[in-house]
Amino acid sequence: MPKGKSTNDLRRRSGNRKSRDNFLIVVEGQETEYNYFNALKQDLKLSTTDIRIVSASGGDPLKIIDKTCSLVQENKLETEKGNQLLFDRVFCVFDDDNKIEKFKQALFKAQENNFVCITSVPCFEFWFLLHYAYTTAPFANYKELCPRLEVEMKKAGVLKARQSYDKSDITLYQKLQPNLGNALTNAVKLEQNHPNEDSCSNPSTKVHILVQKLQDQKEFK
């Protein structure tokens, strides 16, 4: 009797194209993080990887985890109907938003659900700063970090002398991409200097982990 098709068989693409993991990436806002990861996805040309990027439309970190739980449950139901492929990896991208208790609650709830938290403290823009400079100096919030980011971007020629950083700039990824290697190196270095940190250290970021996971998909790792 012929065996039924396994899940892996159903997911395998035609010809020699191998199947890769299916990602759900839930981001905090509708602009900066959403635009960045969409541009990265397009740049990597992961044609056989299903990467769904969803904006949680703001809110505190706990609401982002709740939104992710809803999306995962919906995905399971649609998978049972044969309408979708099950998400292999689930990532939640958010910063501390100066709401430390909800931030910690979000980390705990994400762990319970096997979600990977891609956090940044104090904000996502710290990841951008690491493209141009390595620093362990803490920042109180986005408003304190932004001037430093603008200085570094102007020194690199990415911003003009009188130009300000724009969170909604849809070309941010393209502007930052030439220095992506620096950001990855600096983020790993920072992580190694805080081996026991719990994602709450200021400054810190986990964005490099997600970037590397996506890059690994391109390399079939």
Z-matrix of the N, CA and C atoms (Angstrom, degrees):
N
C 1 1.468
C 2 1.521 1 108.58
N 3 1.324 2 118.68 1 128.59
C 4 1.464 3 119.91 2 -179.50
C 5 1.511 4 110.70 3 -66.15
N 6 1.278 5 114.88 4 142.82
C 7 1.459 6 120.33 5 -179.90
C 8 1.521 7 110.21 6 -76.65
N 9 1.338 8 116.20 7 148.84
C 10 1.454 9 120.15 8 175.64
C 11 1.509 10 110.81 9 -71.31
N 12 1.282 11 115.48 10 159.38
C 13 1.461 12 119.87 11 -179.03
C 14 1.519 13 110.25 12 -72.28
N 15 1.307 14 115.97 13 134.83
C 16 1.461 15 120.42 14 176.79
C 17 1.513 16 109.32 15 -80.56
N 18 1.336 17 115.33 16 168.90
C 19 1.461 18 120.16 17 176.62
C 20 1.515 19 110.79 18 -58.86
N 21 1.329 20 116.16 19 -39.77
C 22 1.464 21 119.80 20 179.51
C 23 1.520 22 111.20 21 -64.17
N 24 1.361 23 116.70 22 -37.08
C 25 1.460 24 119.91 23 177.93
C 26 1.523 25 110.59 24 -63.45
N 27 1.326 26 115.68 25 -42.66
C 28 1.454 27 120.08 26 -179.09
C 29 1.513 28 111.80 27 -65.61
N 30 1.337 29 116.25 28 -30.79
C 31 1.456 30 120.23 29 -176.89
C 32 1.515 31 112.34 30 -85.14
N 33 1.343 32 117.17 31 -15.11
C 34 1.461 33 119.55 32 -175.61
C 35 1.518 34 110.05 33 -70.64
N 36 1.294 35 117.25 34 131.91
C 37 1.448 36 122.12 35 -179.93
C 38 1.535 37 109.69 36 -80.01
N 39 1.306 38 115.37 37 168.65
C 40 1.458 39 120.34 38 -177.97
C 41 1.511 40 111.38 39 -71.29
N 42 1.385 41 115.25 40 160.70
C 43 1.453 42 120.59 41 176.86
C 44 1.499 43 111.95 42 63.94
N 45 1.320 44 115.18 43 -140.59
C 46 1.462 45 121.37 44 -177.66
C 47 1.518 46 112.47 45 -95.06
N 48 1.322 47 117.38 46 5.06
C 49 1.462 48 119.81 47 -177.83
C 50 1.517 49 109.15 48 -75.84
N 51 1.292 50 116.91 49 119.78
C 52 1.457 51 122.37 50 -176.83
C 53 1.522 52 110.44 51 -83.14
N 54 1.323 53 115.36 52 151.93
C 55 1.452 54 119.32 53 175.86
C 56 1.518 55 109.39 54 -83.29
N 57 1.288 56 115.11 55 143.79
C 58 1.455 57 120.78 56 176.55
C 59 1.525 58 107.85 57 -118.45
N 60 1.325 59 116.26 58 -179.72
C 61 1.458 60 120.22 59 -179.34
C 62 1.528 61 111.21 60 -70.63
N 63 1.318 62 114.73 61 154.86
C 64 1.458 63 121.72 62 174.82
C 65 1.521 64 108.49 63 -102.00
N 66 1.312 65 116.27 64 127.32
C 67 1.458 66 122.30 65 -174.25
C 68 1.527 67 111.15 66 -109.67
N 69 1.319 68 115.33 67 139.83
C 70 1.460 69 121.72 68 164.36
C 71 1.518 70 106.34 69 -114.63
N 72 1.315 71 116.61 70 122.98
C 73 1.461 72 121.89 71 178.74
C 74 1.522 73 107.63 72 -121.07
N 75 1.313 74 116.80 73 112.97
C 76 1.462 75 121.59 74 179.45
C 77 1.520 76 107.99 75 -104.58
N 78 1.314 77 115.80 76 119.97
C 79 1.462 78 121.21 77 -176.46
C 80 1.520 79 110.39 78 -109.35
N 81 1.312 80 114.26 79 161.40
C 82 1.459 81 120.15 80 -173.00
C 83 1.523 82 113.15 81 -72.05
N 84 1.336 83 116.58 82 -47.51
C 85 1.456 84 120.11 83 -173.91
C 86 1.514 85 113.57 84 -113.46
N 87 1.325 86 115.09 85 -176.95
C 88 1.459 87 121.52 86 -178.23
C 89 1.523 88 111.98 87 -101.44
N 90 1.329 89 117.52 88 -1.47
C 91 1.458 90 119.12 89 -175.17
C 92 1.526 91 112.14 90 -120.30
N 93 1.325 92 117.33 91 -84.13
C 94 1.462 93 121.29 92 -168.06
C 95 1.521 94 113.53 93 -54.54
N 96 1.317 95 117.73 94 -62.70
C 97 1.459 96 121.25 95 -176.66
C 98 1.527 97 111.48 96 -66.38
N 99 1.323 98 115.86 97 -42.63
C 100 1.466 99 120.80 98 -178.97
C 101 1.526 100 110.80 99 -60.89
N 102 1.326 101 116.70 100 -48.65
C 103 1.468 102 120.90 101 179.89
C 104 1.524 103 111.45 102 -64.21
N 105 1.331 104 116.42 103 -39.50
C 106 1.463 105 120.64 104 -176.98
C 107 1.531 106 110.87 105 -62.90
N 108 1.318 107 117.08 106 -50.59
C 109 1.465 108 119.38 107 -175.93
C 110 1.528 109 112.35 108 -73.19
N 111 1.318 110 117.50 109 -29.76
C 112 1.457 111 119.19 110 173.87
C 113 1.523 112 110.90 111 -65.18
N 114 1.330 113 116.26 112 -41.43
C 115 1.465 114 120.43 113 178.76
C 116 1.526 115 111.11 114 -66.71
N 117 1.334 116 117.04 115 -39.03
C 118 1.465 117 121.15 116 177.12
C 119 1.527 118 110.18 117 -63.47
N 120 1.310 119 116.15 118 -43.49
C 121 1.469 120 121.49 119 178.26
C 122 1.526 121 110.65 120 -57.73
N 123 1.318 122 116.86 121 -45.51
C 124 1.462 123 121.15 122 179.88
C 125 1.524 124 111.24 123 -67.19
N 126 1.324 125 116.30 124 -38.51
C 127 1.461 126 120.86 125 -178.67
C 128 1.531 127 111.40 126 -64.79
N 129 1.321 128 116.90 127 -38.66
C 130 1.462 129 121.22 128 -178.31
C 131 1.531 130 113.05 129 -77.67
N 132 1.340 131 116.11 130 -16.30
C 133 1.476 132 121.07 131 177.44
C 134 1.533 133 111.71 132 52.77
N 135 1.320 134 115.34 133 54.04
C 136 1.466 135 120.57 134 -178.48
C 137 1.527 136 109.73 135 -87.03
N 138 1.321 137 115.90 136 75.34
C 139 1.463 138 120.88 137 -173.00
C 140 1.525 139 113.74 138 -67.47
N 141 1.315 140 118.24 139 -25.35
C 142 1.466 141 120.02 140 -179.63
C 143 1.523 142 112.23 141 -105.98
N 144 1.306 143 116.05 142 15.37
C 145 1.461 144 120.75 143 174.90
C 146 1.522 145 108.72 144 -113.82
N 147 1.318 146 116.94 145 130.28
C 148 1.458 147 121.15 146 177.21
C 149 1.524 148 107.82 147 -91.73
N 150 1.319 149 116.00 148 108.71
C 151 1.464 150 120.98 149 -179.71
C 152 1.520 151 107.86 150 -117.20
N 153 1.297 152 116.21 151 110.98
C 154 1.459 153 120.79 152 179.02
C 155 1.522 154 108.60 153 -103.39
N 156 1.318 155 115.92 154 119.18
C 157 1.459 156 121.64 155 -179.29
C 158 1.521 157 107.80 156 -109.68
N 159 1.312 158 116.48 157 121.91
C 160 1.461 159 121.73 158 -174.72
C 161 1.520 160 109.96 159 -125.24
N 162 1.319 161 115.81 160 134.92
C 163 1.461 162 120.28 161 175.29
C 164 1.518 163 109.76 162 -89.19
N 165 1.329 164 115.84 163 134.14
C 166 1.467 165 120.52 164 176.16
C 167 1.523 166 110.87 165 -86.02
N 168 1.337 167 115.90 166 1.94
C 169 1.470 168 122.62 167 176.73
C 170 1.523 169 112.63 168 58.23
N 171 1.320 170 114.73 169 45.17
C 172 1.459 171 119.66 170 176.42
C 173 1.516 172 112.74 171 81.70
N 174 1.312 173 115.02 172 -164.13
C 175 1.456 174 119.64 173 -178.39
C 176 1.511 175 111.71 174 98.29
N 177 1.327 176 116.09 175 169.86
C 178 1.456 177 119.80 176 -179.33
C 179 1.529 178 109.93 177 -78.86
N 180 1.336 179 117.87 178 166.28
C 181 1.468 180 121.44 179 -176.25
C 182 1.527 181 114.30 180 -53.76
N 183 1.324 182 117.25 181 -36.97
C 184 1.464 183 120.30 182 -178.55
C 185 1.529 184 111.25 183 -65.11
N 186 1.331 185 116.69 184 -36.25
C 187 1.464 186 120.27 185 178.83
C 188 1.525 187 110.81 186 -67.38
N 189 1.324 188 116.14 187 -31.34
C 190 1.463 189 120.34 188 178.05
C 191 1.530 190 110.09 189 -66.91
N 192 1.327 191 116.56 190 -41.05
C 193 1.468 192 120.19 191 177.33
C 194 1.525 193 110.29 192 -65.64
N 195 1.335 194 116.62 193 -40.96
C 196 1.466 195 120.24 194 178.08
C 197 1.528 196 110.84 195 -61.40
N 198 1.328 197 116.48 196 -41.95
C 199 1.463 198 121.41 197 177.61
C 200 1.528 199 110.14 198 -61.44
N 201 1.318 200 116.00 199 -41.37
C 202 1.462 201 120.76 200 179.78
C 203 1.523 202 110.94 201 -64.53
N 204 1.324 203 116.63 202 -42.42
C 205 1.472 204 120.59 203 177.96
C 206 1.528 205 110.71 204 -58.03
N 207 1.325 206 116.34 205 -41.96
C 208 1.466 207 120.75 206 179.69
C 209 1.525 208 111.23 207 -64.37
N 210 1.330 209 116.35 208 -42.24
C 211 1.463 210 120.87 209 -179.76
C 212 1.528 211 111.74 210 -66.20
N 213 1.326 212 116.06 211 -39.04
C 214 1.466 213 120.41 212 179.35
C 215 1.526 214 110.73 213 -67.15
N 216 1.325 215 116.57 214 -42.10
C 217 1.463 216 120.16 215 178.28
C 218 1.525 217 110.60 216 -63.43
N 219 1.317 218 116.25 217 -42.67
C 220 1.469 219 121.36 218 177.43
C 221 1.529 220 110.67 219 -60.97
N 222 1.332 221 115.81 220 -41.26
C 223 1.466 222 121.05 221 179.34
C 224 1.525 223 111.42 222 -63.35
N 225 1.327 224 117.04 223 -40.11
C 226 1.469 225 120.78 224 179.04
C 227 1.523 226 110.93 225 -62.79
N 228 1.333 227 116.18 226 -41.87
C 229 1.462 228 120.19 227 179.58
C 230 1.522 229 111.06 228 -65.45
N 231 1.338 230 116.39 229 -42.97
C 232 1.465 231 120.64 230 179.64
C 233 1.524 232 111.35 231 -68.63
N 234 1.327 233 116.55 232 -32.21
C 235 1.467 234 120.44 233 177.29
C 236 1.523 235 110.61 234 -66.05
N 237 1.333 236 115.96 235 -41.07
C 238 1.464 237 120.43 236 178.36
C 239 1.526 238 111.55 237 -62.47
N 240 1.335 239 116.41 238 -29.66
C 241 1.465 240 121.27 239 178.35
C 242 1.523 241 111.86 240 -83.52
N 243 1.330 242 115.67 241 -8.37
C 244 1.461 243 119.81 242 -178.66
C 245 1.510 244 114.05 243 83.27
N 246 1.334 245 117.12 244 14.06
C 247 1.467 246 121.13 245 -177.13
C 248 1.525 247 113.58 246 -91.17
N 249 1.317 248 117.89 247 -20.91
C 250 1.462 249 122.12 248 -177.78
C 251 1.524 250 109.77 249 -139.91
N 252 1.328 251 114.85 250 164.08
C 253 1.457 252 121.05 251 170.32
C 254 1.520 253 108.27 252 -95.34
N 255 1.308 254 116.47 253 142.96
C 256 1.459 255 121.17 254 -178.04
C 257 1.527 256 110.59 255 -66.73
N 258 1.318 257 116.18 256 137.74
C 259 1.463 258 119.94 257 176.50
C 260 1.526 259 109.30 258 -66.43
N 261 1.332 260 116.31 259 128.92
C 262 1.461 261 120.88 260 176.86
C 263 1.519 262 111.29 261 -85.27
N 264 1.321 263 115.57 262 -35.52
C 265 1.462 264 120.62 263 -176.74
C 266 1.522 265 109.22 264 -135.49
N 267 1.316 266 115.19 265 136.12
C 268 1.463 267 120.88 266 -178.02
C 269 1.520 268 108.94 267 -124.98
N 270 1.326 269 115.92 268 125.51
C 271 1.462 270 121.95 269 -177.78
C 272 1.528 271 110.14 270 -122.64
N 273 1.318 272 115.95 271 139.18
C 274 1.461 273 122.39 272 176.61
C 275 1.526 274 108.03 273 -118.20
N 276 1.319 275 116.35 274 120.58
C 277 1.463 276 121.70 275 -175.66
C 278 1.523 277 109.21 276 -107.26
N 279 1.332 278 116.26 277 116.09
C 280 1.467 279 119.42 278 179.84
C 281 1.520 280 110.02 279 -159.28
N 282 1.337 281 115.12 280 165.96
C 283 1.464 282 119.95 281 175.64
C 284 1.523 283 109.23 282 -114.97
N 285 1.325 284 116.04 283 -179.74
C 286 1.472 285 118.43 284 -173.23
C 287 1.519 286 112.53 285 -75.97
N 288 1.361 287 116.76 286 -20.34
C 289 1.462 288 120.72 287 173.11
C 290 1.528 289 112.48 288 55.18
N 291 1.346 290 116.45 289 20.28
C 292 1.468 291 122.18 290 -177.98
C 293 1.530 292 112.57 291 56.16
N 294 1.324 293 115.40 292 28.53
C 295 1.464 294 121.31 293 177.01
C 296 1.523 295 107.02 294 -124.37
N 297 1.323 296 115.76 295 71.25
C 298 1.455 297 121.73 296 -167.93
C 299 1.525 298 113.64 297 -60.17
N 300 1.336 299 118.37 298 -38.03
C 301 1.465 300 119.87 299 -178.65
C 302 1.526 301 111.47 300 -67.35
N 303 1.327 302 116.09 301 -44.45
C 304 1.463 303 119.29 302 178.10
C 305 1.523 304 110.20 303 -68.73
N 306 1.323 305 116.47 304 -31.47
C 307 1.465 306 121.61 305 176.53
C 308 1.528 307 109.61 306 -61.11
N 309 1.328 308 116.80 307 -47.72
C 310 1.464 309 121.06 308 179.84
C 311 1.530 310 111.47 309 -66.99
N 312 1.330 311 116.64 310 -38.91
C 313 1.466 312 120.36 311 177.32
C 314 1.525 313 110.61 312 -62.48
N 315 1.334 314 115.28 313 -38.97
C 316 1.464 315 120.49 314 179.23
C 317 1.525 316 110.76 315 -64.62
N 318 1.327 317 116.69 316 -42.21
C 319 1.464 318 120.76 317 178.44
C 320 1.527 319 110.92 318 -60.96
N 321 1.327 320 116.36 319 -42.03
C 322 1.468 321 121.11 320 -179.10
C 323 1.528 322 111.11 321 -66.49
N 324 1.333 323 116.29 322 -45.48
C 325 1.464 324 120.22 323 -178.62
C 326 1.528 325 110.93 324 -66.47
N 327 1.322 326 116.45 325 -36.79
C 328 1.467 327 120.41 326 177.89
C 329 1.524 328 110.42 327 -63.46
N 330 1.326 329 116.02 328 -42.12
C 331 1.465 330 120.66 329 179.26
C 332 1.527 331 110.58 330 -62.41
N 333 1.325 332 116.60 331 -39.83
C 334 1.467 333 121.05 332 178.32
C 335 1.530 334 111.90 333 -60.32
N 336 1.329 335 115.55 334 -30.94
C 337 1.465 336 120.86 335 -176.50
C 338 1.528 337 113.53 336 -102.12
N 339 1.338 338 115.53 337 8.26
C 340 1.472 339 121.13 338 179.81
C 341 1.523 340 113.11 339 61.44
N 342 1.334 341 116.66 340 33.11
C 343 1.455 342 121.04 341 172.47
C 344 1.525 343 108.29 342 -89.94
N 345 1.316 344 116.82 343 147.60
C 346 1.462 345 121.23 344 175.63
C 347 1.525 346 108.44 345 -96.88
N 348 1.320 347 116.77 346 121.39
C 349 1.463 348 121.26 347 179.70
C 350 1.525 349 110.20 348 -87.62
N 351 1.312 350 115.85 349 122.55
C 352 1.460 351 122.45 350 176.07
C 353 1.522 352 106.26 351 -104.68
N 354 1.310 353 115.04 352 87.53
C 355 1.460 354 121.29 353 -172.64
C 356 1.526 355 112.18 354 -97.66
N 357 1.317 356 114.56 355 157.57
C 358 1.464 357 121.66 356 172.32
C 359 1.518 358 107.95 357 -140.58
N 360 1.319 359 115.54 358 137.11
C 361 1.463 360 121.50 359 177.73
C 362 1.527 361 107.73 360 -128.97
N 363 1.329 362 119.68 361 122.63
C 364 1.464 363 124.89 362 7.40
C 365 1.526 364 114.24 363 -86.94
N 366 1.355 365 118.01 364 -14.85
C 367 1.454 366 120.48 365 -174.75
C 368 1.527 367 110.86 366 -157.75
N 369 1.316 368 115.92 367 167.71
C 370 1.460 369 122.04 368 -178.35
C 371 1.524 370 111.62 369 -59.56
N 372 1.326 371 116.26 370 -30.12
C 373 1.468 372 120.21 371 -177.99
C 374 1.521 373 113.25 372 -64.66
N 375 1.332 374 117.99 373 -15.63
C 376 1.466 375 118.71 374 175.31
C 377 1.527 376 109.77 375 -62.58
N 378 1.328 377 116.63 376 -35.31
C 379 1.470 378 120.86 377 175.53
C 380 1.533 379 110.15 378 -60.34
N 381 1.319 380 117.01 379 -40.19
C 382 1.465 381 120.82 380 177.99
C 383 1.527 382 110.62 381 -64.37
N 384 1.323 383 116.26 382 -41.47
C 385 1.466 384 120.46 383 -179.67
C 386 1.526 385 111.06 384 -59.76
N 387 1.327 386 116.73 385 -37.06
C 388 1.467 387 120.61 386 -179.02
C 389 1.527 388 112.97 387 -65.81
N 390 1.314 389 117.77 388 -13.07
C 391 1.463 390 120.55 389 174.82
C 392 1.529 391 110.97 390 -67.92
N 393 1.332 392 116.23 391 -22.94
C 394 1.465 393 120.67 392 -173.62
C 395 1.517 394 114.47 393 -121.84
N 396 1.328 395 117.18 394 -20.13
C 397 1.468 396 119.16 395 -176.00
C 398 1.522 397 110.84 396 -154.21
N 399 1.326 398 115.05 397 148.86
C 400 1.464 399 120.99 398 173.35
C 401 1.518 400 107.84 399 -103.23
N 402 1.311 401 116.63 400 130.12
C 403 1.458 402 120.13 401 178.50
C 404 1.520 403 110.48 402 -150.94
N 405 1.321 404 115.21 403 147.33
C 406 1.465 405 121.37 404 173.62
C 407 1.528 406 110.33 405 -112.63
N 408 1.325 407 116.13 406 5.92
C 409 1.464 408 120.80 407 -179.34
C 410 1.526 409 110.11 408 -70.61
N 411 1.327 410 118.03 409 130.41
C 412 1.465 411 120.28 410 -179.26
C 413 1.526 412 112.23 411 -72.24
N 414 1.322 413 115.57 412 154.52
C 415 1.461 414 122.73 413 176.04
C 416 1.521 415 107.63 414 -125.94
N 417 1.317 416 116.47 415 134.18
C 418 1.462 417 120.33 416 -177.50
C 419 1.523 418 111.87 417 -66.01
N 420 1.328 419 116.00 418 -36.96
C 421 1.461 420 120.56 419 -176.35
C 422 1.531 421 110.07 420 -169.03
N 423 1.319 422 115.16 421 -174.72
C 424 1.464 423 121.13 422 -179.94
C 425 1.525 424 111.56 423 -59.83
N 426 1.328 425 116.53 424 -41.94
C 427 1.466 426 120.07 425 -177.22
C 428 1.524 427 111.84 426 -62.12
N 429 1.317 428 117.08 427 -31.14
C 430 1.464 429 119.92 428 179.15
C 431 1.526 430 111.12 429 -80.28
N 432 1.310 431 117.17 430 -32.58
C 433 1.462 432 120.71 431 -178.52
C 434 1.524 433 112.61 432 -78.47
N 435 1.309 434 117.01 433 -35.81
C 436 1.462 435 121.82 434 -172.94
C 437 1.533 436 114.22 435 -54.53
N 438 1.340 437 120.13 436 -45.38
C 439 1.470 438 119.50 437 178.48
C 440 1.524 439 112.89 438 -59.12
N 441 1.336 440 117.66 439 -37.73
C 442 1.467 441 120.83 440 178.19
C 443 1.530 442 110.11 441 -65.73
N 444 1.326 443 116.11 442 -40.74
C 445 1.464 444 120.24 443 178.33
C 446 1.526 445 110.57 444 -63.34
N 447 1.309 446 116.88 445 -42.26
C 448 1.466 447 120.58 446 179.58
C 449 1.520 448 111.29 447 -62.69
N 450 1.319 449 117.10 448 -41.03
C 451 1.469 450 121.13 449 178.36
C 452 1.523 451 110.10 450 -59.64
N 453 1.322 452 116.93 451 -47.58
C 454 1.462 453 121.03 452 -177.59
C 455 1.526 454 111.74 453 -67.52
N 456 1.323 455 116.95 454 -37.83
C 457 1.464 456 120.13 455 179.47
C 458 1.526 457 111.29 456 -69.20
N 459 1.317 458 116.67 457 -33.20
C 460 1.468 459 120.31 458 176.95
C 461 1.524 460 110.64 459 -71.73
N 462 1.320 461 116.90 460 -39.60
C 463 1.469 462 120.57 461 177.13
C 464 1.529 463 110.64 462 -61.67
N 465 1.325 464 115.67 463 -33.50
C 466 1.464 465 120.69 464 -179.53
C 467 1.529 466 112.38 465 -84.11
N 468 1.327 467 116.24 466 -5.24
C 469 1.457 468 120.00 467 179.49
C 470 1.515 469 114.01 468 81.20
N 471 1.325 470 116.83 469 11.26
C 472 1.462 471 121.26 470 -179.75
C 473 1.524 472 110.72 471 -80.66
N 474 1.332 473 116.27 472 -34.38
C 475 1.457 474 122.30 473 174.14
C 476 1.519 475 109.19 474 -113.56
N 477 1.325 476 115.82 475 145.30
C 478 1.460 477 120.42 476 175.67
C 479 1.525 478 109.46 477 -78.47
N 480 1.326 479 115.94 478 167.18
C 481 1.469 480 122.03 479 -172.81
C 482 1.528 481 113.15 480 -52.48
N 483 1.311 482 117.97 481 -43.36
C 484 1.470 483 120.86 482 -176.59
C 485 1.524 484 112.46 483 -103.62
N 486 1.280 485 116.35 484 11.83
C 487 1.459 486 120.87 485 -178.40
C 488 1.524 487 111.11 486 -89.08
N 489 1.320 488 116.42 487 143.15
C 490 1.464 489 122.15 488 179.29
C 491 1.526 490 110.36 489 -106.02
N 492 1.311 491 115.53 490 155.40
C 493 1.464 492 120.70 491 175.12
C 494 1.522 493 109.15 492 -66.11
N 495 1.322 494 116.46 493 136.54
C 496 1.460 495 122.14 494 -177.81
C 497 1.527 496 109.46 495 -122.84
N 498 1.321 497 116.39 496 112.25
C 499 1.472 498 121.40 497 -178.30
C 500 1.526 499 112.18 498 -59.99
N 501 1.324 500 116.83 499 -28.02
C 502 1.462 501 120.83 500 -175.21
C 503 1.526 502 113.58 501 -92.53
N 504 1.319 503 117.81 502 3.77
C 505 1.462 504 122.26 503 -179.64
C 506 1.533 505 109.81 504 -63.97
N 507 1.331 506 117.09 505 113.63
C 508 1.465 507 120.29 506 -176.36
C 509 1.528 508 112.29 507 -75.33
N 510 1.327 509 117.12 508 -7.46
C 511 1.473 510 120.08 509 179.01
C 512 1.528 511 112.06 510 -100.99
N 513 1.320 512 117.95 511 12.80
C 514 1.469 513 120.73 512 -177.78
C 515 1.525 514 111.86 513 -58.14
N 516 1.316 515 117.18 514 -43.80
C 517 1.466 516 118.85 515 -178.90
C 518 1.522 517 110.66 516 -59.34
N 519 1.325 518 116.76 517 -46.20
C 520 1.461 519 120.45 518 -179.01
C 521 1.524 520 111.56 519 -61.61
N 522 1.327 521 116.60 520 -36.04
C 523 1.465 522 120.98 521 179.31
C 524 1.531 523 111.23 522 -70.34
N 525 1.312 524 116.11 523 -36.29
C 526 1.464 525 121.21 524 -176.59
C 527 1.526 526 113.08 525 -84.87
N 528 1.320 527 117.38 526 -25.86
C 529 1.461 528 122.33 527 -170.04
C 530 1.532 529 115.40 528 -53.18
N 531 1.341 530 119.85 529 -39.10
C 532 1.470 531 118.49 530 179.25
C 533 1.529 532 113.91 531 -58.71
N 534 1.328 533 117.05 532 -22.20
C 535 1.460 534 121.50 533 -179.31
C 536 1.527 535 112.68 534 -107.51
N 537 1.328 536 116.77 535 16.52
C 538 1.463 537 120.43 536 -178.00
C 539 1.523 538 111.68 537 -60.51
N 540 1.321 539 117.06 538 -38.54
C 541 1.465 540 120.24 539 178.61
C 542 1.512 541 112.06 540 -59.54
N 543 1.335 542 116.57 541 -39.84
C 544 1.471 543 120.73 542 177.23
C 545 1.524 544 110.68 543 -62.26
N 546 1.328 545 116.20 544 -42.93
C 547 1.465 546 120.55 545 -178.66
C 548 1.526 547 110.95 546 -63.05
N 549 1.320 548 116.80 547 -43.02
C 550 1.465 549 120.51 548 178.97
C 551 1.525 550 110.94 549 -62.57
N 552 1.325 551 116.03 550 -44.31
C 553 1.467 552 120.61 551 179.42
C 554 1.520 553 111.11 552 -63.47
N 555 1.329 554 116.69 553 -45.87
C 556 1.464 555 120.92 554 -178.47
C 557 1.524 556 112.08 555 -66.38
N 558 1.331 557 116.84 556 -37.59
C 559 1.465 558 120.25 557 179.97
C 560 1.524 559 111.27 558 -67.03
N 561 1.329 560 116.60 559 -41.53
C 562 1.467 561 120.58 560 177.74
C 563 1.524 562 110.30 561 -65.32
N 564 1.325 563 116.68 562 -41.56
C 565 1.464 564 121.35 563 178.60
C 566 1.525 565 110.63 564 -60.88
N 567 1.320 566 116.40 565 -43.74
C 568 1.460 567 120.90 566 179.35
C 569 1.522 568 110.47 567 -63.96
N 570 1.318 569 116.44 568 -40.98
C 571 1.464 570 121.44 569 179.38
C 572 1.526 571 110.91 570 -63.83
N 573 1.310 572 117.23 571 -39.31
C 574 1.466 573 121.71 572 179.64
C 575 1.524 574 111.52 573 -68.60
N 576 1.316 575 116.66 574 -28.19
C 577 1.464 576 120.63 575 177.98
C 578 1.523 577 112.38 576 -78.43
N 579 1.344 578 116.55 577 -11.42
C 580 1.466 579 121.59 578 177.93
C 581 1.529 580 108.29 579 -130.98
N 582 1.334 581 118.36 580 63.12
C 583 1.471 582 121.18 581 -173.62
C 584 1.516 583 114.63 582 -62.18
N 585 1.314 584 118.21 583 -24.34
C 586 1.466 585 120.88 584 -177.34
C 587 1.519 586 113.09 585 -106.15
N 588 1.318 587 115.90 586 12.80
C 589 1.464 588 118.47 587 -176.86
C 590 1.526 589 110.61 588 -70.23
N 591 1.341 590 116.19 589 154.07
C 592 1.458 591 121.73 590 -174.12
C 593 1.519 592 112.14 591 -114.25
N 594 1.320 593 116.99 592 31.96
C 595 1.469 594 123.98 593 -178.06
C 596 1.517 595 112.48 594 75.14
N 597 1.327 596 117.33 595 3.87
C 598 1.461 597 120.91 596 -179.18
C 599 1.526 598 112.49 597 -105.86
N 600 1.320 599 117.94 598 -3.79
C 601 1.464 600 120.57 599 -177.84
C 602 1.522 601 110.71 600 -65.09
N 603 1.311 602 115.52 601 143.52
C 604 1.461 603 121.93 602 178.90
C 605 1.523 604 109.30 603 -117.98
N 606 1.356 605 117.32 604 115.72
C 607 1.461 606 127.55 605 2.73
C 608 1.526 607 110.84 606 -91.40
N 609 1.316 608 116.03 607 159.94
C 610 1.465 609 120.55 608 175.41
C 611 1.521 610 109.41 609 -162.87
N 612 1.315 611 115.24 610 160.25
C 613 1.463 612 120.44 611 174.88
C 614 1.520 613 109.16 612 -156.45
N 615 1.316 614 114.87 613 149.25
C 616 1.468 615 122.08 614 175.54
C 617 1.528 616 110.99 615 -116.38
N 618 1.314 617 116.77 616 8.64
C 619 1.465 618 120.23 617 -175.39
C 620 1.524 619 111.46 618 -58.96
N 621 1.332 620 115.74 619 -33.95
C 622 1.468 621 118.69 620 -179.32
C 623 1.528 622 112.36 621 -59.91
N 624 1.324 623 116.63 622 -29.72
C 625 1.468 624 120.16 623 -179.73
C 626 1.527 625 110.46 624 -64.10
N 627 1.330 626 116.38 625 -45.60
C 628 1.462 627 120.40 626 179.42
C 629 1.527 628 111.23 627 -68.83
N 630 1.319 629 116.86 628 -40.83
C 631 1.466 630 120.37 629 178.02
C 632 1.527 631 110.05 630 -59.05
N 633 1.330 632 115.97 631 -44.74
C 634 1.467 633 119.79 632 -179.90
C 635 1.527 634 112.03 633 -67.15
N 636 1.337 635 117.24 634 -36.00
C 637 1.468 636 120.27 635 177.31
C 638 1.526 637 110.46 636 -62.34
N 639 1.324 638 116.08 637 -41.27
C 640 1.458 639 120.16 638 179.01
C 641 1.523 640 110.92 639 -68.95
N 642 1.322 641 116.34 640 -40.48
C 643 1.462 642 119.59 641 176.68
C 644 1.526 643 111.06 642 -63.01
N 645 1.325 644 116.78 643 -37.84
C 646 1.461 645 121.13 644 178.91
C 647 1.529 646 111.51 645 -62.87
N 648 1.331 647 116.54 646 -33.18
C 649 1.460 648 119.53 647 177.72
C 650 1.525 649 110.91 648 -62.70
N 651 1.311 650 115.52 649 -36.96
C 652 1.468 651 119.93 650 177.97
C 653 1.523 652 110.85 651 -66.32
N 654 1.328 653 115.68 652 -32.88
C 655 1.469 654 121.09 653 -178.21
C 656 1.529 655 112.54 654 -94.00
N 657 1.359 656 117.30 655 5.01
C 658 1.465 657 122.28 656 179.51
C 659 1.516 658 112.42 657 60.55
N 660 1.347 659 117.68 658 36.27
C 661 1.459 660 119.97 659 -179.37
C 662 1.512 661 109.61 660 -91.05
